[in-house]
């Protein structure tokens, strides 16, 4: 009987001990059975392993000491979790090796989880030779971009350098919750043996490229378990104001916690000031004992502390300033403080004297630098050329003149930013409006060659070429002054307004633009290659007369009419595929780019446009496909489709198709393009049916009337590229 009566008492005491132990458990434990770690990785709430141990959406699966998010094992393993809203994990890389029949891809799908790929802590990276890596994903909208990596020679590849030689990196958008990668190789015949593999992946921005990553299969083996990637996570997708109202789902459970809004995503929780711990658990934020480092008599209180000085000592603020004996305070400033004050006054006096000396020295230095830059940029030679050749079309401006004209290069004066610099609108003292180009790229300029080009460009005299008025040479990079063209660019005129643009005006703009390029190629002495023909570089004056502008990528034509370029230059959508491979700039490179401009004019589509599947596509590629499939009318702008215009439109399309021929030798010259556009505009004004077939054939040329262009090579190259890639800008 004694045993029977003592057993209930023992059971009651045991339950009380278990309850007290549970109450004293650490605040990051949700329930006694919850697992706090997986391997050597801590799993803090709201994350958890097992039922009742995690906030909805934050389940962690522990498999062989490796944690994974969700109920299933993704291709990523969690490396660490921070209560500051971030987590690190491993993500497989995408690769493509010449001895493998298929390429592997890197992908991540977070659409069912409260995570985003961190845009600030990750980069999209491509490693390999003559390859383009692509990333497709979903953020606020569908997203796609490319990153190109080339190997010009072994010396151009450097470790820790991901600027395009062997390695390329680019940013990713905010709020990315899904992505996948792919790879496309370009003419890798000469590099396969040494560098057989290419890679594409998203990785933490601390990743460092090593030149040895290109050799053999070492990088693939080294990265077989994945590379680190950073995710942003959020306690909820509402604002703090909205979340607080939802008591049952509000994540900030600790009494001493506060809600923090995360822009465009949701909210996180944090412990209040003077508290630390886990704000997602009741009682999780604990008071910090600030008295540990105090020099006075300190009393810790919840959320803060109080400090007083010992008897006989005092301080203006015992929390922040040391307590000193009253005897020292009553005697005025202590000796050390007096010494500091005296020395400070003396130092300030010396500094004042030195300041005025340095100010005078800096003024003399600035004057010497202006004189040095003026000589370095060929100012004296330019003066001699102006005087000897009696050139009156170019003027030399001072830096002060241009700063005054642009309100010290005020941002509100910007007309546009390009690959070679920023253009500002200026008002000179004589009342003229000008456009001032301020280069942003530092390049070594031979003064004699620069002076010669200045003289030549300033004397270009064509109604469709923007006129150079002068330059400023007393700065490190010369600034150029052009006439101001008020009606913006052809790009804006075509794409950024909804007005009806008649076919006659479009053909006039195209024809006069072609005349400008033909003038540069054929009548300028020496001939000039523009190098960056695009609708953004064709300006329109008050009467919508086109003016060819921006000669930042231009070249004087050498004796053999070819310029070998080591770094690819151009603009996305306009690059000549033959130039991209051979690195040889010819007049036919301008012809190809102008062919894209013609297609823009008659279709009102951008150089990279979205097709019906919302995929980015090259305009040149799409146009040639439409020609091949006999669907030209579906591809043209609806505003200009008219039965009376179709013969002319067909001829314009055939002309553009010739310009876009993959073989430069088979493209027409700019002079031929200009003449044919002029004839076609005449036929538009006097309908084609009024002319005999023999006259059409004589005026347009036999090749124009019967042209059957082979686009096989072009389509093959574009299937490899998917996008024109802009490098070196």
C-alpha positions in Angstrom: 0.0 0.0 0.0 2.8 2.4 0.8 4.2 1.8 -2.7 0.8 2.4 -4.3 0.4 5.8 -2.5 3.9 7.0 -3.3 3.8 6.3 -7.0 1.2 9.0 -8.0 3.2 11.5 -5.9 6.4 10.5 -7.7 4.7 10.8 -11.1 3.4 14.3 -10.2 6.9 15.5 -9.2 8.4 14.0 -12.4 5.9 15.9 -14.6 6.6 19.1 -12.7 10.4 18.7 -13.4 9.8 18.1 -17.1 7.6 21.2 -17.3 10.2 23.4 -15.5 12.9 22.1 -17.8 10.8 22.9 -20.8 10.1 26.5 -19.5 13.9 26.9 -18.9 14.7 25.7 -22.4 16.6 28.0 -24.8 14.3 30.4 -26.7 15.2 29.0 -30.1 13.6 25.6 -29.2 9.9 25.5 -30.4 9.1 22.1 -28.9 11.2 19.5 -26.9 11.4 17.1 -29.9 12.6 19.8 -32.5 16.0 19.2 -34.0 18.2 22.4 -33.7 21.0 21.4 -36.1 21.6 19.3 -39.2 25.2 18.1 -39.2 27.1 21.2 -38.1 24.6 23.7 -39.5 22.3 25.5 -37.1 18.5 25.6 -38.0 17.0 28.6 -36.3 13.2 29.2 -36.1 11.2 30.1 -38.3 13.1 27.3 -40.1 12.8 23.9 -38.6 12.9 20.1 -39.1 9.8 18.0 -38.5 6.1 18.8 -37.7 5.5 21.7 -35.4 9.0 22.9 -35.7 8.8 25.4 -38.5 6.7 28.4 -39.8 4.7 27.4 -43.0 7.0 27.6 -46.0 10.2 27.3 -43.9 10.5 23.5 -43.6 14.0 22.0 -43.7 14.7 18.4 -44.6 17.8 16.9 -43.0 19.3 14.1 -45.1 22.7 12.5 -44.1 23.7 15.7 -42.1 22.9 17.9 -45.1 19.9 20.3 -44.9 17.6 21.0 -47.8 14.7 23.5 -48.1 11.2 22.0 -48.5 10.0 18.5 -48.4 12.1 17.4 -51.3 15.8 17.5 -52.0 16.5 20.2 -54.6 19.8 20.3 -56.4 21.0 22.7 -53.6 22.2 22.0 -50.0 21.9 24.7 -47.3 25.2 26.0 -46.0 24.0 28.4 -43.4 20.9 30.4 -42.4 21.0 34.0 -41.0 18.1 35.6 -39.1 18.9 38.8 -40.9 17.0 37.5 -44.0 19.6 35.6 -45.9 20.7 31.9 -46.5 23.6 30.4 -48.4 23.4 27.1 -50.3 25.0 25.2 -53.1 23.7 25.3 -56.6 24.9 23.0 -59.5 26.6 24.6 -62.5 25.6 24.3 -66.1 28.3 23.0 -68.4 28.9 22.0 -72.1 32.0 19.9 -73.0 32.9 19.0 -76.6 33.0 15.3 -75.8 29.4 15.2 -74.4 26.3 14.9 -76.5 24.2 17.1 -74.3 24.9 20.1 -72.1 23.9 20.2 -68.4 21.9 23.2 -67.2 21.9 25.1 -63.9 18.4 25.9 -62.6 16.6 26.9 -59.5 12.8 27.1 -58.8 11.8 29.0 -55.7 8.3 29.9 -56.8 6.6 27.9 -54.0 8.9 29.1 -51.3 9.3 32.5 -49.5 12.7 33.0 -51.1 14.3 35.2 -53.8 17.7 34.9 -55.4 19.7 37.9 -54.0 20.4 40.4 -56.7 23.0 42.2 -54.5 25.0 39.2 -53.4 25.0 37.1 -56.7 26.3 37.4 -60.2 25.5 35.5 -63.4 28.9 34.1 -64.6 30.1 32.5 -67.9 33.5 30.7 -68.1 34.9 29.5 -71.4 36.4 30.5 -74.7 34.3 32.0 -77.6 31.0 31.2 -75.8 27.8 33.0 -74.7 26.0 32.0 -71.5 22.3 32.8 -71.3 20.1 33.1 -68.2 16.3 32.9 -68.4 14.2 33.6 -65.4 11.1 35.1 -63.7 11.1 38.1 -61.5 8.4 40.8 -61.8 8.5 40.0 -65.5 10.1 37.4 -67.8 13.8 38.0 -67.8 16.6 37.0 -70.2 20.2 38.2 -70.7 23.5 36.9 -72.1 27.2 37.2 -71.1 29.9 36.5 -73.7 33.4 35.2 -73.0 36.2 35.3 -75.7 39.8 34.1 -75.7 41.7 36.3 -78.2 45.0 34.9 -77.0 46.4 33.2 -73.9 47.9 36.5 -72.6 44.5 38.2 -72.6 43.2 35.8 -69.9 43.9 36.9 -66.4 42.9 35.4 -63.0 40.4 37.4 -60.9 39.3 39.2 -64.1 35.8 38.5 -65.3 35.5 41.3 -67.9 35.1 39.1 -71.0 38.5 37.4 -71.5 37.8 33.7 -70.5 35.3 34.8 -67.9 32.2 37.2 -68.0 30.0 38.4 -65.2 26.8 40.4 -65.2 24.1 41.4 -62.7 20.7 39.6 -62.2 17.4 41.4 -61.6 15.6 41.9 -58.2 12.9 39.4 -57.1 14.2 36.5 -59.2 12.5 33.3 -58.0 13.2 31.1 -61.0 16.1 30.8 -63.4 17.8 28.4 -65.8 21.0 28.7 -67.8 22.2 27.6 -71.2 25.3 27.9 -73.3 26.1 28.6 -77.0 29.5 28.3 -78.5 31.0 30.5 -81.3 33.7 29.2 -83.6 35.5 27.1 -80.9 37.5 25.0 -83.5 40.9 26.4 -82.3 40.3 26.3 -78.6 38.6 22.9 -77.9 41.8 21.0 -77.3 43.1 23.3 -74.6 39.8 24.5 -73.1 37.2 21.7 -73.8 34.4 22.9 -71.5 32.3 26.0 -71.0 30.2 26.9 -67.9 27.2 29.1 -66.9 25.9 29.5 -63.4 24.7 32.0 -60.8 27.2 32.3 -57.9 27.9 34.4 -54.8 29.7 37.6 -55.7 32.8 36.5 -53.7 33.5 34.0 -56.4 37.0 34.5 -57.9 37.9 33.3 -61.4 41.2 31.5 -61.9 42.8 31.1 -65.3 43.3 27.4 -64.5 39.5 27.0 -64.5 39.6 26.8 -68.3 42.1 23.9 -68.4 40.7 20.4 -69.0 37.9 19.3 -66.8 39.3 20.5 -63.4 36.7 23.2 -62.8 33.8 20.8 -63.5 35.3 18.2 -61.1 36.0 20.9 -58.5 32.4 22.2 -58.7 30.6 18.9 -58.9 28.9 19.5 -55.6 27.8 23.0 -56.5 28.9 26.6 -55.9 27.6 28.9 -53.2 24.5 31.0 -53.9 22.8 33.5 -51.6 19.0 33.7 -51.1 16.9 36.4 -49.5 14.0 35.2 -47.4 11.1 37.0 -45.9 8.8 36.3 -42.9 5.8 37.4 -44.9 4.9 39.1 -48.2 2.8 41.9 -46.6 4.0 45.3 -45.2 4.5 45.6 -41.5 1.3 47.7 -41.2 -0.7 44.9 -42.9 1.1 42.0 -41.0 0.5 43.4 -37.5 -3.3 43.3 -38.1 -3.1 39.5 -38.8 -2.5 38.4 -35.3 -2.6 34.6 -36.0 0.0 34.8 -38.8 2.2 37.7 -37.6 5.8 36.4 -37.4 7.3 38.8 -34.8 6.4 36.8 -31.7 8.9 38.1 -29.1 7.5 40.9 -26.9 10.7 42.9 -27.4 10.8 42.6 -31.2 10.0 44.9 -34.0 8.9 44.6 -37.7 11.1 45.8 -40.5 9.8 46.4 -44.1 11.8 45.0 -46.9 11.2 47.1 -50.0 9.0 45.4 -52.7 9.1 42.0 -50.9 7.6 41.8 -47.5 8.9 42.1 -43.9 11.4 40.7 -41.5 11.6 40.7 -37.6 14.4 42.1 -35.4 15.0 42.3 -31.7 14.5 45.8 -30.3 17.4 48.0 -29.3 19.2 46.6 -26.2 17.8 43.1 -26.9 19.3 40.1 -28.7 18.1 36.7 -29.7 15.4 35.2 -32.0 12.5 37.6 -32.6 10.4 34.9 -34.2 9.9 33.0 -30.8 7.9 34.1 -27.7 10.5 35.3 -25.3 13.2 34.9 -27.9 14.7 38.5 -27.6 16.7 38.7 -24.3 17.9 41.8 -22.6 21.6 42.7 -23.2 23.7 43.4 -20.1 25.3 46.7 -21.0 27.0 47.0 -17.6 29.8 44.7 -18.7 31.9 47.5 -20.3 30.8 50.4 -18.0 33.4 52.3 -15.9 30.9 53.7 -13.4 28.4 52.1 -11.0 26.0 50.4 -13.4 22.6 48.9 -12.8 21.2 46.9 -15.7 17.4 47.3 -16.4 15.3 45.6 -19.1 15.9 47.5 -22.3 18.7 49.6 -21.0 20.8 50.5 -17.9 21.6 53.2 -15.5 25.0 54.5 -14.5 26.3 56.7 -11.6 29.8 57.8 -10.5 31.3 56.6 -7.3 31.4 59.0 -4.3 33.9 61.8 -4.9 33.8 61.4 -8.7 31.6 63.0 -11.3 31.0 63.0 -15.1 28.7 64.9 -17.5 27.4 61.5 -18.7 28.5 58.4 -16.8 27.2 56.2 -19.6 29.6 57.6 -22.2 32.3 59.6 -20.3 34.7 58.5 -17.7 34.1 59.4 -14.1 36.9 61.7 -12.8 37.7 62.9 -9.2 35.9 66.0 -8.1 39.2 67.6 -7.2 40.4 67.6 -10.8 37.1 69.0 -12.1 37.1 71.9 -9.6 40.6 72.9 -10.6 39.5 73.8 -14.1 40.7 71.8 -17.1 43.2 69.1 -16.2 46.8 69.7 -17.5 46.5 67.2 -20.3 43.4 68.9 -21.7 45.1 72.4 -21.4 48.1 71.0 -23.4 45.7 69.6 -26.0 43.9 72.9 -26.4 47.1 74.9 -26.8 48.6 72.5 -29.3 45.3 72.4 -31.3 45.2 76.2 -31.6 48.8 76.2 -32.8 48.1 73.5 -35.3 45.1 75.3 -36.6 47.2 78.5 -37.2 49.8 76.5 -39.0 47.2 74.7 -41.1 45.7 78.1 -42.0 49.0 79.3 -43.4 49.7 76.0 -45.2 46.1 76.1 -46.7 46.8 79.5 -48.4 50.2 78.3 -49.7 48.6 75.1 -51.1 45.8 77.1 -52.7 48.2 79.2 -54.6 50.2 76.1 -55.6 47.1 74.3 -56.8 46.1 77.3 -59.0 49.5 77.2 -60.6 49.3 73.4 -60.9 45.9 73.6 -62.7 47.3 76.1 -65.1 50.3 73.9 -65.9 48.0 70.9 -66.3 45.8 72.8 -68.8 48.8 73.8 -70.8 50.2 70.2 -70.7 46.9 68.7 -71.9 46.6 71.4 -74.6 50.1 70.4 -75.9 49.5 66.7 -75.4 46.2 66.8 -77.4 47.9 68.6 -80.3 46.7 72.1 -79.6 49.8 73.8 -81.0 49.8 71.6 -84.1 46.1 72.3 -84.6 46.8 76.1 -84.4 49.5 75.6 -87.1 47.2 73.6 -89.3 44.4 76.1 -89.0 46.7 78.9 -89.9 48.6 77.1 -92.7 45.4 75.7 -94.3 43.3 78.7 -93.5 40.6 76.5 -91.9 37.8 78.6 -90.5 35.3 75.7 -89.8 36.8 74.7 -86.4 37.2 76.7 -83.3 39.2 75.9 -80.1 37.2 76.5 -76.9 38.4 76.7 -73.3 37.2 74.5 -70.5 35.6 77.6 -68.9 33.6 78.3 -72.1 32.0 74.8 -72.1 31.4 74.7 -68.4 29.6 78.1 -68.7 27.6 76.8 -71.7 26.4 73.7 -69.9 26.0 75.1 -66.3 29.0 73.2 -65.3 27.8 70.1 -67.1 24.5 70.0 -65.2 22.7 66.7 -65.3 19.5 68.4 -66.6 21.5 69.4 -69.7 22.2 65.8 -70.7 20.9 64.9 -74.2 22.0 61.3 -73.9 24.6 58.8 -72.9 26.4 56.5 -75.4 29.2 54.0 -75.5 31.8 56.7 -76.0 30.6 59.5 -73.7 27.9 61.8 -72.6 26.4 64.6 -74.8 25.2 67.9 -73.2 23.2 70.7 -74.6 25.0 74.0 -74.4 24.3 77.7 -75.1 27.4 79.7 -76.3 27.9 83.4 -75.6 27.1 84.2 -79.3 23.6 82.6 -78.7 24.2 79.4 -80.7 22.8 76.1 -79.4 25.4 73.3 -79.5 25.8 69.7 -78.5 29.0 69.1 -76.4 30.4 65.5 -76.3 32.4 64.7 -73.2 34.2 61.4 -73.5 34.1 58.9 -70.6 36.8 56.5 -72.0 40.4 57.3 -71.5 42.4 56.3 -74.6 45.9 57.1 -75.9 45.6 59.6 -78.7 48.4 60.4 -81.1 48.3 64.1 -81.3 49.2 64.4 -84.9 46.6 61.8 -85.9 44.0 63.5 -83.7 44.7 66.9 -85.3 44.5 65.4 -88.8 41.1 63.8 -88.0 39.8 67.0 -86.5 40.7 69.0 -89.6 39.2 66.3 -91.9 35.9 65.9 -89.9 35.5 69.6 -89.4 35.6 70.1 -93.2 33.0 67.4 -93.9 30.4 69.3 -95.8 27.2 67.3 -96.3 23.6 68.3 -95.4 23.1 64.9 -93.8 26.2 64.8 -91.5 26.3 66.6 -88.2 28.8 69.5 -88.4 31.8 69.7 -86.0 32.2 73.3 -84.8 35.2 72.9 -82.5 36.9 71.3 -79.6 38.4 71.8 -76.1 42.0 70.5 -75.7 42.9 71.8 -72.2 41.4 68.7 -70.5 42.7 65.2 -70.4 40.2 63.8 -72.9 39.4 66.4 -75.7 35.7 67.5 -75.7 34.0 68.0 -79.1 31.4 70.7 -80.0 28.8 69.9 -82.7 25.8 71.7 -84.1 22.6 71.1 -82.1 20.0 69.0 -83.7 16.6 69.6 -82.0 14.2 66.7 -83.0 15.9 63.8 -81.3 16.9 60.5 -82.8 15.5 58.4 -85.5 15.1 55.6 -82.9 12.8 57.8 -80.8 10.9 58.9 -83.9 10.2 55.3 -85.0 9.7 53.5 -81.7 8.6 56.1 -79.0 5.7 57.8 -80.6 2.4 56.6 -82.1 2.1 59.0 -85.0 1.5 57.7 -88.5 4.7 57.9 -90.5 4.0 57.7 -94.3 6.2 55.4 -96.3 7.4 58.4 -98.4 8.9 60.1 -95.3 10.5 56.8 -94.2 12.1 56.3 -97.6 13.3 59.9 -97.7 15.0 59.5 -94.2 16.5 56.2 -95.2 17.8 57.5 -98.5 19.3 60.7 -97.1 20.9 58.7 -94.3 22.4 56.3 -96.9 23.7 59.3 -98.9 25.5 60.5 -95.8 27.3 57.1 -95.3 28.0 57.0 -99.0 29.6 60.4 -98.8 31.8 59.2 -95.8 32.8 56.0 -97.7 33.4 57.4 -101.2 33.9 61.2 -101.2 35.6 62.0 -97.9 39.4 62.1 -98.2 40.6 59.8 -96.8 37.4 57.7 -96.6 35.8 57.3 -93.2 34.2 54.2 -91.7 31.4 55.2 -89.2 31.7 52.0 -87.1 28.5 52.4 -85.1 25.6 52.9 -87.5 22.2 52.7 -85.7 19.0 54.6 -85.5 20.2 56.2 -82.2 23.0 57.8 -84.1 20.8 59.4 -86.8 19.4 62.7 -85.6 16.5 64.6 -87.1 16.4 68.4 -87.5 13.4 70.7 -87.3 12.3 69.5 -90.8 13.0 65.9 -90.0 16.1 65.9 -92.2 18.4 63.1 -91.0 21.9 63.9 -89.7 24.5 61.2 -89.2 26.3 61.7 -85.8 28.6 60.1 -83.2 31.9 59.3 -84.8 33.4 58.0 -81.6 33.9 54.5 -83.1 34.9 55.8 -86.6 38.1 55.0 -88.4 40.1 56.6 -91.2 40.3 54.0 -94.0 43.8 52.5 -94.5 45.4 51.8 -97.9 43.8 48.3 -98.1 40.4 49.6 -97.0 40.4 47.4 -93.9 40.8 48.1 -90.2 41.7 45.2 -87.9 40.1 45.7 -84.5 41.3 43.8 -81.4 38.2 44.6 -79.3 34.7 44.0 -80.6 32.8 47.3 -80.9 29.2 48.0 -81.9 25.7 47.9 -80.5 23.4 45.1 -79.6 21.4 44.1 -82.7 23.5 45.9 -85.3 26.9 44.0 -85.2 28.2 42.6 -88.5 28.6 38.8 -88.0 31.6 38.8 -90.3 33.3 41.5 -88.3 32.5 39.7 -85.0 34.5 36.6 -86.3 37.2 38.2 -88.4 37.8 41.4 -86.4 38.1 43.3 -89.7 36.2 46.5 -90.1 35.3 47.4 -93.7 32.7 49.7 -95.4 30.5 46.6 -95.7 30.3 46.5 -91.9 28.5 49.9 -92.1 26.3 48.4 -94.9 25.2 45.5 -92.6 24.3 47.9 -89.7 22.4 50.2 -92.1 20.4 47.1 -93.3 19.2 46.7 -89.8 18.1 50.4 -89.8 16.1 49.9 -93.0 14.3 46.9 -91.4 13.6 49.1 -88.3 12.1 51.8 -90.6 9.7 49.5 -92.4 8.7 47.3 -89.4 8.9 49.7 -86.5 10.4 46.9 -84.5 13.5 47.4 -82.3 16.9 45.7 -83.0 16.1 43.2 -80.2 12.4 42.7 -80.1 10.0 40.3 -78.3 8.2 37.8 -80.5 4.8 36.2 -79.8 6.4 34.0 -77.1 7.9 37.1 -75.3 11.4 35.9 -76.2 14.1 38.4 -77.1 15.0 38.0 -80.8 17.3 39.6 -83.3 15.4 41.8 -85.7 17.8 40.9 -88.6 17.2 37.2 -87.9 13.4 37.6 -87.6 13.3 39.6 -90.8 15.3 37.1 -92.9 13.1 34.3 -91.5 10.0 36.2 -92.6 11.5 36.7 -96.1 12.4 33.0 -96.3 8.9 31.9 -95.3 7.2 34.5 -97.6 5.6 36.2 -94.6 7.0 39.6 -95.3 3.6 41.3 -95.1 3.0 39.9 -91.6 6.3 41.3 -90.5 5.9 44.9 -91.9 4.4 47.9 -90.0 0.6 47.9 -90.5 0.7 51.7 -91.2 2.5 51.3 -94.6 0.9 48.1 -95.9 -1.1 49.2 -99.0 -1.7 47.3 -102.3 -0.3 50.2 -104.2 2.9 50.2 -102.0 3.6 46.4 -101.9 5.9 46.4 -105.0 8.0 49.1 -103.6 8.0 47.5 -100.1 9.1 44.2 -101.6 12.0 46.0 -103.3 13.0 47.8 -100.1 12.9 44.4 -98.3 15.1 42.8 -101.0 17.6 45.7 -100.6 17.7 45.2 -96.8 18.2 41.5 -97.4 21.2 42.2 -99.6 22.6 44.5 -96.9 22.2 41.7 -94.3 24.1 39.1 -96.4 26.5 37.2 -94.1 29.2 37.6 -96.7 30.4 41.2 -96.8 31.7 41.0 -100.4 28.1 40.2 -101.6 26.6 43.3 -100.0 26.0 46.4 -102.1 28.0 49.6 -101.5 26.4 52.5 -99.6 26.4 54.5 -102.9 24.3 51.7 -104.5 22.0 51.5 -101.5 21.4 55.3 -101.6 20.7 55.3 -105.4 18.2 52.4 -105.1 16.4 54.0 -102.3 16.2 57.2 -104.3 14.7 55.3 -107.3 12.2 53.4 -105.1 11.0 56.7 -103.5 10.4 58.0 -107.1 8.4 54.9 -108.0 6.3 55.4 -104.8 5.5 59.0 -105.9 4.7 57.8 -109.4 3.1 54.3 -109.0 5.2 51.4 -110.4 2.4 50.2 -112.7 3.0 53.2 -114.9 6.5 52.0 -115.9 7.3 49.3 -118.4 9.1 46.2 -117.0 12.1 47.1 -119.1 12.3 50.5 -117.4 11.9 49.0 -113.9 14.7 46.6 -114.6 17.0 49.3 -116.0 16.4 51.7 -113.0 16.5 49.2 -110.2 19.1 46.9 -111.7 18.8 43.3 -112.8 20.1 41.9 -109.5 17.4 43.9 -107.6 14.6 42.5 -109.7 15.7 38.9 -109.7 17.6 38.7 -106.3 17.6 35.3 -104.7 20.0 35.7 -101.7 21.4 32.7 -100.0 20.8 33.2 -96.2 21.9 29.7 -95.1 25.2 30.9 -93.6 23.5 33.8 -91.9 20.8 31.7 -90.3 23.4 29.2 -89.1 25.4 31.9 -87.4 22.3 33.5 -85.8 21.1 30.2 -84.5 24.4 30.0 -82.6 24.3 33.6 -81.3 20.5 34.2 -80.5 21.6 37.8 -79.6 24.2 40.2 -81.0 26.6 40.8 -78.1 28.1 44.2 -77.4 31.7 44.1 -76.0 34.3 46.8 -75.4 31.9 49.7 -75.1 
